[in-house]
Amino acid sequence: MAAPAIRRLMEEIMTATDWPVYTPWAREHYGRGLQEGVAEGKAEEAAKSVLLFAATAQTLQGMFGD
């Protein structure tokens, strides 16, 4: 390959957002990180829902009294 073709190919590889996971070690660690990230996201959403519920309940109690 000519130098410009190699450079263009390398730039395409480096700007790609999809990286394949080839080795068993990489698959295990990538999968574990992905699962932990999903679980963390679900926990954050649950915490936001609880806070929103509590704030709404407090507002309604303030509006309508005891």
C-alpha positions in Angstrom: 0.0 0.0 0.0 1.1 3.5 -0.6 1.7 5.8 2.4 -1.5 7.9 1.9 -3.7 4.8 1.7 -2.1 3.4 4.9 -2.6 6.7 6.7 -6.2 6.9 5.6 -6.8 3.3 6.8 -5.2 4.0 10.1 -7.3 7.1 10.6 -10.5 5.2 9.9 -9.5 2.6 12.5 -8.6 5.2 15.1 -11.8 7.2 14.7 -14.1 4.1 14.8 -16.4 4.0 17.8 -17.0 0.2 17.6 -14.1 -1.8 19.0 -14.3 -5.6 18.8 -13.5 -7.6 21.9 -11.5 -10.6 20.8 -9.9 -12.4 23.8 -11.7 -14.2 26.5 -10.1 -12.0 29.1 -11.3 -8.8 27.3 -14.8 -10.3 26.9 -15.1 -11.0 30.6 -13.9 -7.6 31.7 -15.8 -5.7 29.1 -19.0 -7.6 29.9 -18.5 -7.1 33.7 -18.0 -3.4 33.2 -21.0 -3.1 31.0 -23.2 -5.0 33.5 -22.0 -2.8 36.4 -22.7 0.3 34.4 -26.2 -0.8 33.6 -26.8 -1.7 37.3 -25.5 1.7 38.4 -27.7 3.5 35.9 -30.8 1.6 37.2 -29.9 2.5 40.8 -29.5 6.2 39.9 -32.9 6.2 38.2 -34.5 4.5 41.2 -33.0 7.1 43.5 -34.3 10.0 41.3 -37.7 8.4 41.3 -37.8 8.2 45.1 -36.6 11.8 45.5 -39.2 13.0 43.0 -42.0 11.1 44.8 -40.9 12.5 48.2 -40.8 16.0 46.8 -44.2 15.6 45.2 -45.7 14.2 48.4 -44.2 17.1 50.5 -45.6 19.7 48.0 -49.1 18.1 48.0 -49.1 18.0 51.8 -48.1 21.6 52.0 -50.9 22.6 49.5 -53.7 20.6 51.1 -52.6 20.7 54.7 -52.8 17.9 57.3 
